Amino acid sequence: MSFDIVGFGVATLDVITEVEKFPLAGGKAKILSRENHGGGLTATALVAASKLGARCWYGGPLGDNEVSNEVRQILEGYGVNLPDPSPYPPEAEPVAATVYLEKLTGERTIFWSELLTPPPIFTPEAMEIALSAKCLFADQFCPEVMIPLYRQAREKGIPIVGDFETLRSPEAKIALSLVDHPILPAAFVREHLDEEEIPAAVLRLLGEHGRSAVVVTDGAKGSWFAEKGDHTVRHQSAFPVTVCDTTGCGDVFHGAYATALAFGMALPDRVRHASAVAALKATRKGGQAAAPTRDEVELFLGSGSQ
């Protein structure tokens, strides 16, 4: 079976703890609710893509333990395919994350750990699946291990959609250079490219490493994008919605973009589609659980939303 989107990056079990308002440092706040949700850059992108109709496969670290099994159950419940049996040792765990959600604004603060998370394992089956996909999904997880796969994908003409929040090593910079569809937050380009003007950052990124398209997102301000062969930087406004929880908005944007790319949509339609998915997700609590279905997105876009 061939897949539309394949990824090996970050999966998490998010413990989402909701408070009315974040306290000042050293202060206290009453917990309103606490729930477990599936999360992580790659895992959430794949769940979003699966809910939009894409065939997805996740090959990242999941062992045989309570946390891994809960994440596995969540992913499979959303239609994401996994290797069976797992090639990882039983003690391997996905990234652990505690998410504090401020009810007043919908903003979140995340604390994470990857102490028990090994690097991806590339079995012959995993390599065959990855190099026959319509799209490969990349994040900053274990770049030193991922670089050879990204190089092979580029050689085979497989597009790579990338979600990089930071660059913590020289290997991460190399990995990002191999991503031909980077979708980056404005804070990233301001920090790592020293560019204050987003359109200039888009053109700079597009001119490097033979990239096909570049998108830079800036939350409620919308996103800017351009593609190879047309250096016109365009803007997509964010859809106005009542925000409940911003957890996973960027991740589902990436997943929706990758789905639209795999399905052959033009760049402006990809970005508009992804923006709608992120907006709908923001109206509900949770990351993966709140990602909308294809029918919900089509209804939203068909309702006259701009």
Order of alpha helices (4+ residues) and beta strands (2+ residues): beta-beta-beta-alpha-beta-alpha-beta-beta-alpha-beta-alpha-beta-alpha-beta-alpha-alpha-beta-beta-beta-alpha-alpha-alpha
